[in-house]
Amino acid sequence: MKRITAAILTFGLHAAIAQTVANVYVQTSAGVFVYEASKSGSLTALKGSPFSTSGQLEGVTGHYLISVGTDYIHVYSIESNGAVGKQISEINTQDYGGSECGNTTGNGAVLDHTGKYFYVQLNSYNECAAWQTYKLEANGRLEFLNDFEYYSTADGTVISSTVPTTSGNDSFAYGVFPNPDGPNGNTFSAFAISKNGDMQQNQNFTEQDPLVNPAQTGYYYRPELVEADPFGHLAVLVTDSSVDTYNQGQLASYTIDETTGGIKSTNTWKNMPYPFVAYPTSMNMSTSGKFLAVGATATEGAAFLGLQIFNFKGAAPLTPLTGWLLNGTSIDRFKWDQDDHLYALDYTTGALYVFTVTSNGAHEAATSPTSIPYAPYGSLGMAVVSK
């Protein structure tokens, strides 16, 4: 009888372990909370949360968490259950090329898909901006590889790139130079990544934009938000230059030239969808490349908040999968796991929503939202690692 009971308990333990599909990391003022996500979308805080770290959470691999302070990049171990362990290493960005442009505070960073290369932007002196490339060694140590700098615009103002999204093959990266007051508005920031992970500006970049309404001769589309899929495409929120200020925008798909990193779109003004969520401020592509989440914060008022999910089909025009979800809720950050669960975070209320997304729509988990005990914060502040 004892053997049978033990076997049942062991089976139950294995089933519980197998049920966890991802670990969700949320940075708060008290530290990093780690949640185990089940297949049904329920979240359970890991024992020991919140875990103490220094700096802004910028990336998590299966083995390490990387955070960025004013000058230092910190690397922490990740335990087998997903818990954040002790600091493994740190490196001072001010000891390397690009430091003449300033520090790293609030300038953004990104980890590539392999988890081997880490890119951080420096800009605080308003004279130049720089991206540094680091290699994350197997033992958790960071090795500086290279940097590149870009300088003032014609009016003497440095325009930093938004945090870029890396292509599926990690050969290129794309962001936006936000310049709504410039003569041409926002432009793409385009980067090329060598085989050893070094990132530089892509001097071969070209773009062929969607077709504008022919009744608006002389106008063009300008990028606002950019997200890459795993298969050589970009989803881009574009706005019409005929409007002087940032407007609702449309969603376009681009194809990446795998040789040059140039992009082109066969979409037109007629077939690019308008999100229900007006004035979108965030987008995120599912790991499967099938879905794109679009959301908005409170920058333009409560009437425009919420999220919407679209079908993404490579070069073809996007199509709506859902209507307006979480209407009136400020959505600051999205992340997906490999089971097409969407985790949506509201910094204002500390609510973390979970949806299961399929070709039939999005279904909110019965236990959603989960209330984060302390207010989340930061330019990223959130990461998901699939099991």
Secondary structure, 3 states (H helix, E strand, C coil): CHHHHHHHHHHHHHHHHHHEEEEEEEEECCEEEEEEEECCCCEEECCCCCECCCCEEEEECCCEEEEECCCEEEEEEECCCCCEEEEEEEEEHHHCCCHHHCCCCCCCEEECCCCCEEEEEECCCCCEEEEEEEEECCCCCEEEEEEEEEECCCCCCCCCCCCCEECCCCCEEEEEECCCCCCCCCEEEEEEECCCCCEEECCCCCEECCECCCCCCCCCEEEEEEEECCCCEEEEEEEECCCCCCCCCEEEEEEECCCCCCEECCCECCCCCCCCCCCCCEEEECCCCCEEEEEECHHHCHHHCEEEEEECCCCCCCEECCCCECCCCCCCEEEECCCCEEEEEECCCCEEEEEEEECCEEEECCCCCEECCCCECCCCCEEEEEC
